[in-house]
Amino acid sequence: VQLQASGGGLVQPGGSLRLSCAVSGLTFRTHIMGWFRQSQGKEREFVANDLGRGMSGYRDSVKGRFTISRDSAKNTVYLQMNGLLPEDTAVYYCAARHISTSDWGYWGQGTQVTVSS
């Protein structure tokens, strides 16, 4: 199983980025996809997940600014991030878990997002 995250970078406050996570080696439709982030000196935290069938969830601080989506034809999950704030600066990780478990068993390598003027 491989999860390959990309799309991070340096952006000014208020700007936008779209992260991508290309997934291979697992059955996309039977897995919940998620994004997590970890900033320096802090624990990794949940950002968003895509439950399939149009259902998704977000941490409160990104609601209305971030949107998670998946393209099943490309086995890719996205995180569209708008209205970025300096506190969004972190390494972002994509992850996957089977629909039958609460354990996020598969992780990508992370992509750095830096929000700074």
C-alpha positions as protocol buffer text, in pm:
chain_id: "A"
residue {
  index: 1
  type: VAL
  ca { x: 0 y: 0 z: 0 }
}
residue {
  index: 2
  type: GLN
  ca { x: 129 y: 345 z: -91 }
}
residue {
  index: 3
  type: LEU
  ca { x: -6 y: 688 z: -16 }
}
residue {
  index: 4
  type: GLN
  ca { x: 182 y: 965 z: -193 }
}
residue {
  index: 5
  type: ALA
  ca { x: 102 y: 1317 z: -73 }
}
residue {
  index: 6
  type: SER
  ca { x: 192 y: 1627 z: -269 }
}
residue {
  index: 7
  type: GLY
  ca { x: 94 y: 1989 z: -318 }
}
residue {
  index: 8
  type: GLY
  ca { x: 240 y: 2157 z: -14 }
}
residue {
  index: 9
  type: GLY
  ca { x: 433 y: 2480 z: -26 }
}
residue {
  index: 10
  type: LEU
  ca { x: 468 y: 2836 z: 97 }
}
residue {
  index: 11
  type: VAL
  ca { x: 161 y: 3058 z: 74 }
}
residue {
  index: 12
  type: GLN
  ca { x: 64 y: 3395 z: 214 }
}
residue {
  index: 13
  type: PRO
  ca { x: -214 y: 3429 z: 471 }
}
residue {
  index: 14
  type: GLY
  ca { x: -549 y: 3417 z: 297 }
}
residue {
  index: 15
  type: GLY
  ca { x: -411 y: 3211 z: 13 }
}
residue {
  index: 16
  type: SER
  ca { x: -504 y: 2866 z: -112 }
}
residue {
  index: 17
  type: LEU
  ca { x: -340 y: 2532 z: -172 }
}
residue {
  index: 18
  type: ARG
  ca { x: -468 y: 2196 z: -289 }
}
residue {
  index: 19
  type: LEU
  ca { x: -308 y: 1886 z: -148 }
}
residue {
  index: 20
  type: SER
  ca { x: -330 y: 1557 z: -333 }
}
residue {
  index: 21
  type: CYS
  ca { x: -280 y: 1203 z: -211 }
}
residue {
  index: 22
  type: ALA
  ca { x: -241 y: 929 z: -470 }
}
residue {
  index: 23
  type: VAL
  ca { x: -335 y: 589 z: -332 }
}
residue {
  index: 24
  type: SER
  ca { x: -232 y: 248 z: -456 }
}
residue {
  index: 25
  type: GLY
  ca { x: -250 y: -107 z: -324 }
}
residue {
  index: 26
  type: LEU
  ca { x: -586 y: -89 z: -149 }
}
residue {
  index: 27
  type: THR
  ca { x: -949 y: -93 z: -251 }
}
residue {
  index: 28
  type: PHE
  ca { x: -1033 y: 275 z: -252 }
}
residue {
  index: 29
  type: ARG
  ca { x: -1409 y: 236 z: -209 }
}
residue {
  index: 30
  type: THR
  ca { x: -1378 y: 29 z: 111 }
}
residue {
  index: 31
  type: HIS
  ca { x: -1151 y: 276 z: 284 }
}
residue {
  index: 32
  type: ILE
  ca { x: -1209 y: 602 z: 462 }
}
residue {
  index: 33
  type: MET
  ca { x: -956 y: 865 z: 364 }
}
residue {
  index: 34
  type: GLY
  ca { x: -828 y: 1133 z: 594 }
}
residue {
  index: 35
  type: TRP
  ca { x: -591 y: 1422 z: 633 }
}
residue {
  index: 36
  type: PHE
  ca { x: -397 y: 1493 z: 948 }
}
residue {
  index: 37
  type: ARG
  ca { x: -137 y: 1755 z: 1033 }
}
residue {
  index: 38
  type: GLN
  ca { x: 144 y: 1805 z: 1276 }
}
residue {
  index: 39
  type: SER
  ca { x: 302 y: 2137 z: 1356 }
}
residue {
  index: 40
  type: GLN
  ca { x: 632 y: 2180 z: 1531 }
}
residue {
  index: 41
  type: GLY
  ca { x: 619 y: 2082 z: 1895 }
}
residue {
  index: 42
  type: LYS
  ca { x: 260 y: 1963 z: 1879 }
}
residue {
  index: 43
  type: GLU
  ca { x: 90 y: 1630 z: 1847 }
}
residue {
  index: 44
  type: ARG
  ca { x: -55 y: 1516 z: 1518 }
}
residue {
  index: 45
  type: GLU
  ca { x: -416 y: 1623 z: 1482 }
}
residue {
  index: 46
  type: PHE
  ca { x: -711 y: 1526 z: 1270 }
}
residue {
  index: 47
  type: VAL
  ca { x: -804 y: 1769 z: 992 }
}
residue {
  index: 48
  type: ALA
  ca { x: -1068 y: 1605 z: 773 }
}
residue {
  index: 49
  type: ASN
  ca { x: -1199 y: 1272 z: 654 }
}
residue {
  index: 50
  type: ASP
  ca { x: -1397 y: 1148 z: 360 }
}
residue {
  index: 51
  type: LEU
  ca { x: -1636 y: 871 z: 451 }
}
residue {
  index: 52
  type: GLY
  ca { x: -1752 y: 812 z: 95 }
}
residue {
  index: 53
  type: ARG
  ca { x: -2106 y: 858 z: -34 }
}
residue {
  index: 54
  type: GLY
  ca { x: -2061 y: 1234 z: -8 }
}
residue {
  index: 55
  type: MET
  ca { x: -2007 y: 1235 z: 368 }
}
residue {
  index: 56
  type: SER
  ca { x: -1713 y: 1410 z: 530 }
}
residue {
  index: 57
  type: GLY
  ca { x: -1598 y: 1551 z: 860 }
}
residue {
  index: 58
  type: TYR
  ca { x: -1371 y: 1836 z: 967 }
}
residue {
  index: 59
  type: ARG
  ca { x: -1206 y: 1974 z: 1274 }
}
residue {
  index: 60
  type: ASP
  ca { x: -1380 y: 2291 z: 1385 }
}
residue {
  index: 61
  type: SER
  ca { x: -1095 y: 2527 z: 1303 }
}
residue {
  index: 62
  type: VAL
  ca { x: -1098 y: 2438 z: 930 }
}
residue {
  index: 63
  type: LYS
  ca { x: -1472 y: 2413 z: 871 }
}
residue {
  index: 64
  type: GLY
  ca { x: -1579 y: 2642 z: 590 }
}
residue {
  index: 65
  type: ARG
  ca { x: -1221 y: 2683 z: 469 }
}
residue {
  index: 66
  type: PHE
  ca { x: -1105 y: 2329 z: 383 }
}
residue {
  index: 67
  type: THR
  ca { x: -1277 y: 2076 z: 160 }
}
residue {
  index: 68
  type: ILE
  ca { x: -1187 y: 1709 z: 131 }
}
residue {
  index: 69
  type: SER
  ca { x: -1284 y: 1514 z: -178 }
}
residue {
  index: 70
  type: ARG
  ca { x: -1192 y: 1198 z: -360 }
}
residue {
  index: 71
  type: ASP
  ca { x: -1166 y: 1097 z: -724 }
}
residue {
  index: 72
  type: SER
  ca { x: -1232 y: 725 z: -738 }
}
residue {
  index: 73
  type: ALA
  ca { x: -1127 y: 702 z: -1103 }
}
residue {
  index: 74
  type: LYS
  ca { x: -782 y: 830 z: -1008 }
}
residue {
  index: 75
  type: ASN
  ca { x: -762 y: 673 z: -659 }
}
residue {
  index: 76
  type: THR
  ca { x: -675 y: 1017 z: -530 }
}
residue {
  index: 77
  type: VAL
  ca { x: -797 y: 1219 z: -235 }
}
residue {
  index: 78
  type: TYR
  ca { x: -767 y: 1595 z: -222 }
}
residue {
  index: 79
  type: LEU
  ca { x: -768 y: 1865 z: 42 }
}
residue {
  index: 80
  type: GLN
  ca { x: -860 y: 2206 z: -92 }
}
residue {
  index: 81
  type: MET
  ca { x: -745 y: 2467 z: 157 }
}
residue {
  index: 82
  type: ASN
  ca { x: -872 y: 2823 z: 126 }
}
residue {
  index: 83
  type: GLY
  ca { x: -833 y: 3120 z: 355 }
}
residue {
  index: 84
  type: LEU
  ca { x: -512 y: 2979 z: 497 }
}
residue {
  index: 85
  type: LEU
  ca { x: -392 y: 3111 z: 831 }
}
residue {
  index: 86
  type: PRO
  ca { x: -46 y: 3103 z: 989 }
}
residue {
  index: 87
  type: GLU
  ca { x: -176 y: 2849 z: 1239 }
}
residue {
  index: 88
  type: ASP
  ca { x: -243 y: 2610 z: 950 }
}
residue {
  index: 89
  type: THR
  ca { x: 133 y: 2575 z: 907 }
}
residue {
  index: 90
  type: ALA
  ca { x: 221 y: 2208 z: 953 }
}
residue {
  index: 91
  type: VAL
  ca { x: 324 y: 1889 z: 782 }
}
residue {
  index: 92
  type: TYR
  ca { x: 11 y: 1740 z: 634 }
}
residue {
  index: 93
  type: TYR
  ca { x: -35 y: 1366 z: 610 }
}
residue {
  index: 94
  type: CYS
  ca { x: -291 y: 1163 z: 424 }
}
residue {
  index: 95
  type: ALA
  ca { x: -411 y: 841 z: 578 }
}
residue {
  index: 96
  type: ALA
  ca { x: -648 y: 555 z: 510 }
}
residue {
  index: 97
  type: ARG
  ca { x: -845 y: 312 z: 722 }
}
residue {
  index: 98
  type: HIS
  ca { x: -1074 y: 28 z: 629 }
}
residue {
  index: 99
  type: ILE
  ca { x: -1441 y: 100 z: 688 }
}
residue {
  index: 100
  type: SER
  ca { x: -1452 y: -184 z: 945 }
}
residue {
  index: 101
  type: THR
  ca { x: -1190 y: -38 z: 1176 }
}
residue {
  index: 102
  type: SER
  ca { x: -1112 y: 282 z: 1362 }
}
residue {
  index: 103
  type: ASP
  ca { x: -739 y: 228 z: 1318 }
}
residue {
  index: 104
  type: TRP
  ca { x: -569 y: 452 z: 1061 }
}
residue {
  index: 105
  type: GLY
  ca { x: -343 y: 179 z: 930 }
}
residue {
  index: 106
  type: TYR
  ca { x: -194 y: 347 z: 625 }
}
residue {
  index: 107
  type: TRP
  ca { x: -5 y: 676 z: 610 }
}
residue {
  index: 108
  type: GLY
  ca { x: 161 y: 889 z: 346 }
}
residue {
  index: 109
  type: GLN
  ca { x: 495 y: 1061 z: 386 }
}
residue {
  index: 110
  type: GLY
  ca { x: 368 y: 1413 z: 458 }
}
residue {
  index: 111
  type: THR
  ca { x: 387 y: 1741 z: 273 }
}
residue {
  index: 112
  type: GLN
  ca { x: 488 y: 2072 z: 429 }
}
residue {
  index: 113
  type: VAL
  ca { x: 246 y: 2363 z: 426 }
}
residue {
  index: 114
  type: THR
  ca { x: 381 y: 2698 z: 540 }
}
residue {
  index: 115
  type: VAL
  ca { x: 155 y: 3001 z: 571 }
}
residue {
  index: 116
  type: SER
  ca { x: 358 y: 3315 z: 612 }
}
residue {
  index: 117
  type: SER
  ca { x: 390 y: 3666 z: 478 }
}
